[in-house]
């Protein structure tokens, strides 16, 4: 049986994370994805670890996409890109607002030729407004939208401040763009027309934060936490030395009674040290020690889990990704798969996060493309003759570094300044539409 998006063509102008993750999600749903790269290549090709021009980072977001590497500054190259866009059901880009308009590849230009195209732009703060041209990476968006402050406050309550190394704003924005694209494809079935989608990473981070309503209220809760969830989730050590976490706060009034039930210790609820959230927070070390010592009365983690489960307290063992990937669950789910690094080795990347009843879970055979690997193939499909393709190669419009046995060149730092100039409204288009530091990745 075909996957749900089989027959849908996605043209992916994006680089690094938010846009590529959006397009990869559509690929995993069955779409064909053609990734366009400039001469300098996607920055993620240079990430560690990796071999040659195929890094693990690049593989995780791009395995299975075909690749066209083209220099849009060379005469005729933009016509090639436009002809490809004519065949697209979906276009994804995450440049600074206005960057692709300089090349006549914005939604207005493309949709006059392809009225059915669904065109998604992912940027830090959207296509309009006072923050339109600001540089934006996931950490800066997370700082601006309260995520960093919330995380710092969370850990400061136990004097254990931690940083978060994951790019939540990019991944969530890519997923929300994919959701909007799927909705517009459904709408196109009714109307026959496409749609323009403007995704702002900052708006996404507000929308995924389940405690925004509390932070925007004037409620004074003291030491009480305003929401459900892992607000003060403690960590414990199991009977066999296992480290594990629970989402149930020892401080919160809703969750503290769960521990009393699990331990068969209603008397702790009458202990003067633990009568209120403020008191429990002030005596958190002593309360944690009581629970921890109770945990050590069990012979093994299985018997402890059974009693915690009875009291509706979930636990999660602190594992490394490698440890979890080797678990029986991960093997049964096909949660990790292996792709070639194109240099004789292999890279392990995530499998699909969903299963369809009539589809196998594995994605065998997907490869991360070398830069420009499908140049001639794609142009031939677009109707260009062999002579025309050779002319494009000779002019430098088509770029394929690996043909000469060399990996793709590093992005030119000078391009960043040109991209900044284009974003600030100058009349000179940048030499190539690099996602220079926008982080609108």
LUMNU-636961 format. One record per residue (C-alpha): x, z, y; residue number from 1. Coordinates in steps of 0.001 Angstrom, whole numbers, plus 500000, padded with zeros to 6 digits. Last residue first. Example, Ala and Ser with C-alpha at 12.3 -4.5 7.8 and 13.67 -1.06 7.14 Angstrom:
+--------+--------+--------+-----+
!     xx !     zz !     yy !  nr !
+--------+--------+--------+-----+
! 513670 ! 507140 ! 498940 !   2 !
! 512300 ! 507800 ! 495500 !   1 !
+--------+--------+--------+-----+
This chain:
+--------+--------+--------+-----+
!     xx !     zz !     yy !  nr !
+--------+--------+--------+-----+
! 517357 ! 510154 ! 526830 ! 441 !
! 515881 ! 510727 ! 530182 ! 440 !
! 519122 ! 512563 ! 530297 ! 439 !
! 519409 ! 510868 ! 533621 ! 438 !
! 523141 ! 510703 ! 533539 ! 437 !
! 523421 ! 507084 ! 533002 ! 436 !
! 520601 ! 505617 ! 531082 ! 435 !
! 522273 ! 502359 ! 531616 ! 434 !
! 520353 ! 499398 ! 532919 ! 433 !
! 523311 ! 497042 ! 533103 ! 432 !
! 525312 ! 495937 ! 536141 ! 431 !
! 523014 ! 498073 ! 538313 ! 430 !
! 520678 ! 496185 ! 540598 ! 429 !
! 521738 ! 496054 ! 544267 ! 428 !
! 518871 ! 496642 ! 546688 ! 427 !
! 519291 ! 500379 ! 546992 ! 426 !
! 516286 ! 502516 ! 546099 ! 425 !
! 517790 ! 505793 ! 544963 ! 424 !
! 517384 ! 504842 ! 541300 ! 423 !
! 519400 ! 501685 ! 541745 ! 422 !
! 522210 ! 503636 ! 543348 ! 421 !
! 522187 ! 506212 ! 540578 ! 420 !
! 522397 ! 503413 ! 538011 ! 419 !
! 525375 ! 501975 ! 539853 ! 418 !
! 527053 ! 505374 ! 539911 ! 417 !
! 526527 ! 505751 ! 536170 ! 416 !
! 527861 ! 502269 ! 535529 ! 415 !
! 531250 ! 503358 ! 536782 ! 414 !
! 531581 ! 505618 ! 533745 ! 413 !
! 531774 ! 502475 ! 531562 ! 412 !
! 530088 ! 503172 ! 528230 ! 411 !
! 532598 ! 503271 ! 525426 ! 410 !
! 533263 ! 500018 ! 523657 ! 409 !
! 531534 ! 499262 ! 520379 ! 408 !
! 533726 ! 499552 ! 517324 ! 407 !
! 536346 ! 496935 ! 516622 ! 406 !
! 536612 ! 494516 ! 513704 ! 405 !
! 536042 ! 491492 ! 515911 ! 404 !
! 532534 ! 491024 ! 514640 ! 403 !
! 532070 ! 494766 ! 515095 ! 402 !
! 531876 ! 494337 ! 518870 ! 401 !
! 528729 ! 492185 ! 518782 ! 400 !
! 527578 ! 491374 ! 522299 ! 399 !
! 525240 ! 488523 ! 523190 ! 398 !
! 525241 ! 487435 ! 526836 ! 397 !
! 528999 ! 486969 ! 526702 ! 396 !
! 528830 ! 483302 ! 527631 ! 395 !
! 530236 ! 482208 ! 524256 ! 394 !
! 527646 ! 484270 ! 522371 ! 393 !
! 524821 ! 482829 ! 524456 ! 392 !
! 526160 ! 479329 ! 523838 ! 391 !
! 526340 ! 479996 ! 520101 ! 390 !
! 522709 ! 481126 ! 520177 ! 389 !
! 521716 ! 477980 ! 522051 ! 388 !
! 523499 ! 475792 ! 519520 ! 387 !
! 521850 ! 477596 ! 516605 ! 386 !
! 518477 ! 476995 ! 518222 ! 385 !
! 516385 ! 479672 ! 519895 ! 384 !
! 512875 ! 480049 ! 518517 ! 383 !
! 512338 ! 483813 ! 518790 ! 382 !
! 513103 ! 484184 ! 515078 ! 381 !
! 516470 ! 482533 ! 515703 ! 380 !
! 517121 ! 484986 ! 518496 ! 379 !
! 516411 ! 487892 ! 516138 ! 378 !
! 518696 ! 486640 ! 513364 ! 377 !
! 521512 ! 485695 ! 515734 ! 376 !
! 521637 ! 489142 ! 517341 ! 375 !
! 520937 ! 491194 ! 514221 ! 374 !
! 524180 ! 493176 ! 514044 ! 373 !
! 524479 ! 493495 ! 517810 ! 372 !
! 525794 ! 497049 ! 517532 ! 371 !
! 525966 ! 498011 ! 513886 ! 370 !
! 522634 ! 498934 ! 512433 ! 369 !
! 521806 ! 502303 ! 510888 ! 368 !
! 520535 ! 501410 ! 507438 ! 367 !
! 517265 ! 501983 ! 505612 ! 366 !
! 517475 ! 501246 ! 501892 ! 365 !
! 515577 ! 504208 ! 500528 ! 364 !
! 512867 ! 505816 ! 502591 ! 363 !
! 511522 ! 508330 ! 500055 ! 362 !
! 508054 ! 509885 ! 500166 ! 361 !
! 506278 ! 507221 ! 498131 ! 360 !
! 503015 ! 506042 ! 499686 ! 359 !
! 499379 ! 506311 ! 498545 ! 358 !
! 498847 ! 509959 ! 499495 ! 357 !
! 500730 ! 509702 ! 502755 ! 356 !
! 503419 ! 512297 ! 503301 ! 355 !
! 504519 ! 513716 ! 506634 ! 354 !
! 507777 ! 514949 ! 508165 ! 353 !
! 509582 ! 511788 ! 507021 ! 352 !
! 513105 ! 512361 ! 505785 ! 351 !
! 515763 ! 514098 ! 507838 ! 350 !
! 519338 ! 512773 ! 507827 ! 349 !
! 522264 ! 512923 ! 505411 ! 348 !
! 525087 ! 510526 ! 506188 ! 347 !
! 527019 ! 508575 ! 503594 ! 346 !
! 530467 ! 507058 ! 503253 ! 345 !
! 531876 ! 503605 ! 502637 ! 344 !
! 532126 ! 502673 ! 506293 ! 343 !
! 528548 ! 501571 ! 506926 ! 342 !
! 527498 ! 505230 ! 507395 ! 341 !
! 525090 ! 504688 ! 504528 ! 340 !
! 521861 ! 506638 ! 504491 ! 339 !
! 520874 ! 509776 ! 502603 ! 338 !
! 517559 ! 511582 ! 502689 ! 337 !
! 516447 ! 515093 ! 503530 ! 336 !
! 512909 ! 516493 ! 503376 ! 335 !
! 512191 ! 514660 ! 500130 ! 334 !
! 509370 ! 517223 ! 499656 ! 333 !
! 510495 ! 518176 ! 496151 ! 332 !
! 514145 ! 518359 ! 497188 ! 331 !
! 513384 ! 520389 ! 500308 ! 330 !
! 511227 ! 522811 ! 498310 ! 329 !
! 513882 ! 523246 ! 495630 ! 328 !
! 516377 ! 524279 ! 498262 ! 327 !
! 519480 ! 522265 ! 499063 ! 326 !
! 518283 ! 521322 ! 502537 ! 325 !
! 517661 ! 525017 ! 503197 ! 324 !
! 521286 ! 525923 ! 502441 ! 323 !
! 522627 ! 523028 ! 504487 ! 322 !
! 520422 ! 523975 ! 507429 ! 321 !
! 521833 ! 527497 ! 507259 ! 320 !
! 519427 ! 530189 ! 506248 ! 319 !
! 517847 ! 533209 ! 507897 ! 318 !
! 515087 ! 534138 ! 505450 ! 317 !
! 511594 ! 533877 ! 506811 ! 316 !
! 509046 ! 536628 ! 506544 ! 315 !
! 505301 ! 536804 ! 507054 ! 314 !
! 503498 ! 540103 ! 507543 ! 313 !
! 499883 ! 539922 ! 506389 ! 312 !
! 499892 ! 543475 ! 504944 ! 311 !
! 499634 ! 542117 ! 501382 ! 310 !
! 502375 ! 539662 ! 502286 ! 309 !
! 504644 ! 542534 ! 503254 ! 308 !
! 504021 ! 544159 ! 499874 ! 307 !
! 504725 ! 540966 ! 497938 ! 306 !
! 507721 ! 540110 ! 500088 ! 305 !
! 509305 ! 543472 ! 499248 ! 304 !
! 508829 ! 542851 ! 495529 ! 303 !
! 510452 ! 539424 ! 495839 ! 302 !
! 513283 ! 540641 ! 498072 ! 301 !
! 514611 ! 543015 ! 495422 ! 300 !
! 514800 ! 546657 ! 494411 ! 299 !
! 512790 ! 548013 ! 497312 ! 298 !
! 513775 ! 551238 ! 499082 ! 297 !
! 515954 ! 549221 ! 501422 ! 296 !
! 512897 ! 547949 ! 503290 ! 295 !
! 511911 ! 551526 ! 504122 ! 294 !
! 515340 ! 552029 ! 505698 ! 293 !
! 514788 ! 548960 ! 507853 ! 292 !
! 511353 ! 550083 ! 508974 ! 291 !
! 512673 ! 553460 ! 510109 ! 290 !
! 515724 ! 551862 ! 511739 ! 289 !
! 513526 ! 549461 ! 513729 ! 288 !
! 511521 ! 552390 ! 515068 ! 287 !
! 514692 ! 554234 ! 516133 ! 286 !
! 516122 ! 551164 ! 517859 ! 285 !
! 512802 ! 550376 ! 519509 ! 284 !
! 512463 ! 553745 ! 521181 ! 283 !
! 511988 ! 552444 ! 524724 ! 282 !
! 510039 ! 549452 ! 523437 ! 281 !
! 507862 ! 551715 ! 521284 ! 280 !
! 507242 ! 553969 ! 524262 ! 279 !
! 506242 ! 551077 ! 526514 ! 278 !
! 504045 ! 549575 ! 523789 ! 277 !
! 502246 ! 552921 ! 523442 ! 276 !
! 502130 ! 555801 ! 520910 ! 275 !
! 505538 ! 555175 ! 519314 ! 274 !
! 507752 ! 558084 ! 520341 ! 273 !
! 504893 ! 560585 ! 520225 ! 272 !
! 504388 ! 559737 ! 516500 ! 271 !
! 500662 ! 559235 ! 515915 ! 270 !
! 501013 ! 555603 ! 514765 ! 269 !
! 503944 ! 556725 ! 512638 ! 268 !
! 501509 ! 558920 ! 510666 ! 267 !
! 499737 ! 555803 ! 509401 ! 266 !
! 502755 ! 555252 ! 507128 ! 265 !
! 501697 ! 553246 ! 504043 ! 264 !
! 504742 ! 551064 ! 504772 ! 263 !
! 502765 ! 547802 ! 504830 ! 262 !
! 499831 ! 549372 ! 506675 ! 261 !
! 502031 ! 550937 ! 509358 ! 260 !
! 503875 ! 547644 ! 509681 ! 259 !
! 500609 ! 545768 ! 510305 ! 258 !
! 499617 ! 548436 ! 512838 ! 257 !
! 502505 ! 547304 ! 515126 ! 256 !
! 501111 ! 543739 ! 515330 ! 255 !
! 498207 ! 543911 ! 517769 ! 254 !
! 499656 ! 546694 ! 519926 ! 253 !
! 502937 ! 544829 ! 520370 ! 252 !
! 506235 ! 546667 ! 520027 ! 251 !
! 507202 ! 546185 ! 516378 ! 250 !
! 506436 ! 542503 ! 516824 ! 249 !
! 505313 ! 540401 ! 513861 ! 248 !
! 507106 ! 537038 ! 513695 ! 247 !
! 509361 ! 538359 ! 510927 ! 246 !
! 512979 ! 537417 ! 510399 ! 245 !
! 515300 ! 537663 ! 507414 ! 244 !
! 518883 ! 538503 ! 506610 ! 243 !
! 519456 ! 538881 ! 502874 ! 242 !
! 521707 ! 541778 ! 501893 ! 241 !
! 520104 ! 542220 ! 498462 ! 240 !
! 517504 ! 544742 ! 499566 ! 239 !
! 516736 ! 542711 ! 502725 ! 238 !
! 518335 ! 542997 ! 506145 ! 237 !
! 515941 ! 542843 ! 509103 ! 236 !
! 515293 ! 540718 ! 512162 ! 235 !
! 512538 ! 541510 ! 514637 ! 234 !
! 510065 ! 539127 ! 516262 ! 233 !
! 509541 ! 540296 ! 519798 ! 232 !
! 507297 ! 537487 ! 521018 ! 231 !
! 507107 ! 535667 ! 517710 ! 230 !
! 503495 ! 534644 ! 518164 ! 229 !
! 500320 ! 535926 ! 519767 ! 228 !
! 500271 ! 536251 ! 523508 ! 227 !
! 500710 ! 538480 ! 526527 ! 226 !
! 503372 ! 540899 ! 525271 ! 225 !
! 502750 ! 544553 ! 526040 ! 224 !
! 505628 ! 546255 ! 527838 ! 223 !
! 503692 ! 546282 ! 531106 ! 222 !
! 500676 ! 544011 ! 530908 ! 221 !
! 500123 ! 543171 ! 534559 ! 220 !
! 497777 ! 540189 ! 534753 ! 219 !
! 498186 ! 537924 ! 537766 ! 218 !
! 497922 ! 534758 ! 535667 ! 217 !
! 500311 ! 531810 ! 535709 ! 216 !
! 502597 ! 533371 ! 533099 ! 215 !
! 499629 ! 534117 ! 530868 ! 214 !
! 498188 ! 530605 ! 531022 ! 213 !
! 501654 ! 529166 ! 530380 ! 212 !
! 501935 ! 531080 ! 527094 ! 211 !
! 501330 ! 528216 ! 524659 ! 210 !
! 504185 ! 526143 ! 526060 ! 209 !
! 503687 ! 522639 ! 524661 ! 208 !
! 501873 ! 521354 ! 527760 ! 207 !
! 504362 ! 522783 ! 530219 ! 206 !
! 507256 ! 521143 ! 528400 ! 205 !
! 505406 ! 517842 ! 528326 ! 204 !
! 504823 ! 517928 ! 532077 ! 203 !
! 508557 ! 518317 ! 532676 ! 202 !
! 509358 ! 515498 ! 530237 ! 201 !
! 507140 ! 513144 ! 532229 ! 200 !
! 505510 ! 510388 ! 530150 ! 199 !
! 504034 ! 507382 ! 531977 ! 198 !
! 502079 ! 505144 ! 529614 ! 197 !
! 501050 ! 501599 ! 530594 ! 196 !
! 498248 ! 500016 ! 528599 ! 195 !
! 497440 ! 497051 ! 526400 ! 194 !
! 494339 ! 494904 ! 526364 ! 193 !
! 492171 ! 493641 ! 523519 ! 192 !
! 489461 ! 496123 ! 524484 ! 191 !
! 488388 ! 497790 ! 521239 ! 190 !
! 491515 ! 497341 ! 519097 ! 189 !
! 493550 ! 497947 ! 522238 ! 188 !
! 492104 ! 501464 ! 522423 ! 187 !
! 493580 ! 502237 ! 519003 ! 186 !
! 496956 ! 500919 ! 520128 ! 185 !
! 496576 ! 503073 ! 523228 ! 184 !
! 495995 ! 506219 ! 521154 ! 183 !
! 499005 ! 505447 ! 518949 ! 182 !
! 501143 ! 504968 ! 522051 ! 181 !
! 499969 ! 508298 ! 523501 ! 180 !
! 500954 ! 510104 ! 520298 ! 179 !
! 504332 ! 508351 ! 520246 ! 178 !
! 504964 ! 509392 ! 523852 ! 177 !
! 504081 ! 512961 ! 522905 ! 176 !
! 506615 ! 512798 ! 520071 ! 175 !
! 509367 ! 511477 ! 522309 ! 174 !
! 508597 ! 514103 ! 524928 ! 173 !
! 508734 ! 516843 ! 522296 ! 172 !
! 512131 ! 515610 ! 521107 ! 171 !
! 513636 ! 515265 ! 524567 ! 170 !
! 512331 ! 518550 ! 525966 ! 169 !
! 513371 ! 520458 ! 522842 ! 168 !
! 517028 ! 519471 ! 523017 ! 167 !
! 518405 ! 522096 ! 520606 ! 166 !
! 521395 ! 524314 ! 521439 ! 165 !
! 519431 ! 527413 ! 522441 ! 164 !
! 521328 ! 530195 ! 524150 ! 163 !
! 521213 ! 533807 ! 523076 ! 162 !
! 520883 ! 537114 ! 524906 ! 161 !
! 520820 ! 540094 ! 522555 ! 160 !
! 520022 ! 543158 ! 524633 ! 159 !
! 516788 ! 543724 ! 522676 ! 158 !
! 514410 ! 542943 ! 525519 ! 157 !
! 517066 ! 540546 ! 526844 ! 156 !
! 516264 ! 538189 ! 523986 ! 155 !
! 512738 ! 537321 ! 525032 ! 154 !
! 513533 ! 537385 ! 528745 ! 153 !
! 516250 ! 534786 ! 528219 ! 152 !
! 513885 ! 532583 ! 526194 ! 151 !
! 511169 ! 532819 ! 528852 ! 150 !
! 513668 ! 532014 ! 531602 ! 149 !
! 514946 ! 528996 ! 529681 ! 148 !
! 511441 ! 527677 ! 528987 ! 147 !
! 510274 ! 528116 ! 532569 ! 146 !
! 509809 ! 524457 ! 533492 ! 145 !
! 512965 ! 523940 ! 535547 ! 144 !
! 515347 ! 525389 ! 532947 ! 143 !
! 513808 ! 523378 ! 530098 ! 142 !
! 514040 ! 520249 ! 532247 ! 141 !
! 517699 ! 520985 ! 532975 ! 140 !
! 518483 ! 521637 ! 529287 ! 139 !
! 516677 ! 518430 ! 528172 ! 138 !
! 518503 ! 516190 ! 530611 ! 137 !
! 517130 ! 514954 ! 533911 ! 136 !
! 518773 ! 513384 ! 536933 ! 135 !
! 516320 ! 513267 ! 539793 ! 134 !
! 514833 ! 509921 ! 540821 ! 133 !
! 511112 ! 510745 ! 540543 ! 132 !
! 511374 ! 514363 ! 541747 ! 131 !
! 509381 ! 513715 ! 544958 ! 130 !
! 506533 ! 511868 ! 543244 ! 129 !
! 506107 ! 508846 ! 541006 ! 128 !
! 507417 ! 507418 ! 537723 ! 127 !
! 507494 ! 510700 ! 535841 ! 126 !
! 509570 ! 513861 ! 536170 ! 125 !
! 512282 ! 513569 ! 533544 ! 124 !
! 511510 ! 510095 ! 532304 ! 123 !
! 509766 ! 508432 ! 529370 ! 122 !
! 508222 ! 505007 ! 529993 ! 121 !
! 505762 ! 503683 ! 527403 ! 120 !
! 504464 ! 500078 ! 527368 ! 119 !
! 501538 ! 499071 ! 525156 ! 118 !
! 501515 ! 495256 ! 525205 ! 117 !
! 498229 ! 493394 ! 524932 ! 116 !
! 498500 ! 491495 ! 528212 ! 115 !
! 501767 ! 489858 ! 527220 ! 114 !
! 502930 ! 487469 ! 529975 ! 113 !
! 501525 ! 489346 ! 532955 ! 112 !
! 502186 ! 492516 ! 530918 ! 111 !
! 505960 ! 492011 ! 531025 ! 110 !
! 506295 ! 491819 ! 534792 ! 109 !
! 503973 ! 494714 ! 535579 ! 108 !
! 505377 ! 496819 ! 532740 ! 107 !
! 508970 ! 496529 ! 533923 ! 106 !
! 511367 ! 493945 ! 532502 ! 105 !
! 512008 ! 491918 ! 535645 ! 104 !
! 515643 ! 493013 ! 535623 ! 103 !
! 515470 ! 495289 ! 538665 ! 102 !
! 512143 ! 496537 ! 537282 ! 101 !
! 514114 ! 497939 ! 534337 ! 100 !
! 515743 ! 500613 ! 536507 !  99 !
! 512657 ! 501548 ! 538519 !  98 !
! 512206 ! 505042 ! 537132 !  97 !
! 515380 ! 506245 ! 535434 !  96 !
! 515669 ! 504779 ! 532007 !  95 !
! 513659 ! 505972 ! 529028 !  94 !
! 512132 ! 502829 ! 527548 !  93 !
! 509634 ! 502066 ! 524781 !  92 !
! 507798 ! 498750 ! 524390 !  91 !
! 504884 ! 498326 ! 521971 !  90 !
! 503041 ! 495337 ! 520526 !  89 !
! 506021 ! 493160 ! 521259 !  88 !
! 506242 ! 489369 ! 520830 !  87 !
! 506333 ! 488593 ! 524560 !  86 !
! 508904 ! 491381 ! 524916 !  85 !
! 511288 ! 489281 ! 522805 !  84 !
! 510761 ! 486341 ! 525139 !  83 !
! 511408 ! 488630 ! 528075 !  82 !
! 514684 ! 489858 ! 526557 !  81 !
! 515843 ! 486289 ! 525952 !  80 !
! 514837 ! 485310 ! 529481 !  79 !
! 516864 ! 488257 ! 530745 !  78 !
! 519917 ! 486884 ! 528975 !  77 !
! 519680 ! 483455 ! 530611 !  76 !
! 522411 ! 484094 ! 533142 !  75 !
! 524564 ! 487090 ! 532132 !  74 !
! 523561 ! 490348 ! 533813 !  73 !
! 521239 ! 491344 ! 530962 !  72 !
! 524155 ! 491829 ! 528597 !  71 !
! 522658 ! 491858 ! 525099 !  70 !
! 522976 ! 493845 ! 521907 !  69 !
! 520085 ! 493207 ! 519508 !  68 !
! 519711 ! 495702 ! 516682 !  67 !
! 517209 ! 496096 ! 513878 !  66 !
! 515892 ! 499618 ! 513401 !  65 !
! 516012 ! 501279 ! 509968 !  64 !
! 518344 ! 504106 ! 510904 !  63 !
! 517990 ! 504751 ! 514647 !  62 !
! 517422 ! 508426 ! 515432 !  61 !
! 519270 ! 510103 ! 512542 !  60 !
! 521807 ! 507287 ! 512272 !  59 !
! 522895 ! 507586 ! 515904 !  58 !
! 523436 ! 511326 ! 515568 !  57 !
! 525326 ! 510839 ! 512303 !  56 !
! 527617 ! 508442 ! 514062 !  55 !
! 527889 ! 504738 ! 513240 !  54 !
! 530429 ! 502945 ! 515450 !  53 !
! 533446 ! 503753 ! 513303 !  52 !
! 532750 ! 506887 ! 511290 !  51 !
! 530762 ! 509795 ! 512638 !  50 !
! 530607 ! 513494 ! 513312 !  49 !
! 530526 ! 513673 ! 516269 !  48 !
! 528820 ! 511525 ! 518892 !  47 !
! 530152 ! 508153 ! 520092 !  46 !
! 527214 ! 506109 ! 518770 !  45 !
! 524954 ! 508484 ! 520737 !  44 !
! 526077 ! 506802 ! 523955 !  43 !
! 524101 ! 503706 ! 522969 !  42 !
! 526224 ! 500618 ! 523434 !  41 !
! 528583 ! 499617 ! 526231 !  40 !
! 527426 ! 495998 ! 526021 !  39 !
! 523762 ! 496977 ! 526481 !  38 !
! 521602 ! 497866 ! 523468 !  37 !
! 518183 ! 496566 ! 522494 !  36 !
! 516545 ! 498187 ! 519473 !  35 !
! 514067 ! 496184 ! 517416 !  34 !
! 511543 ! 498364 ! 515595 !  33 !
! 509139 ! 497180 ! 512892 !  32 !
! 506311 ! 499685 ! 512541 !  31 !
! 505545 ! 501544 ! 509296 !  30 !
! 504824 ! 505119 ! 510348 !  29 !
! 508515 ! 505973 ! 509995 !  28 !
! 509226 ! 503198 ! 512495 !  27 !
! 506723 ! 504708 ! 514954 !  26 !
! 508546 ! 508038 ! 514700 !  25 !
! 511851 ! 506228 ! 515146 !  24 !
! 510524 ! 504646 ! 518345 !  23 !
! 509650 ! 508055 ! 519793 !  22 !
! 512963 ! 509514 ! 518634 !  21 !
! 514811 ! 506606 ! 520255 !  20 !
! 512975 ! 507235 ! 523523 !  19 !
! 513642 ! 510979 ! 523688 !  18 !
! 517130 ! 510913 ! 522123 !  17 !
! 520193 ! 508828 ! 522994 !  16 !
! 519029 ! 505428 ! 524218 !  15 !
! 515929 ! 503440 ! 525018 !  14 !
! 515128 ! 499734 ! 525191 !  13 !
! 513096 ! 499852 ! 521969 !  12 !
! 510908 ! 496836 ! 521273 !  11 !
! 508231 ! 497896 ! 518791 !  10 !
! 506461 ! 495381 ! 516536 !   9 !
! 503294 ! 496436 ! 514710 !   8 !
! 502642 ! 494605 ! 511410 !   7 !
! 502823 ! 497792 ! 509320 !   6 !
! 501690 ! 500707 ! 511453 !   5 !
! 499698 ! 502617 ! 508791 !   4 !
! 502159 ! 502062 ! 505907 !   3 !
! 501284 ! 499257 ! 503537 !   2 !
! 500000 ! 500000 ! 500000 !   1 !
+--------+--------+--------+-----+
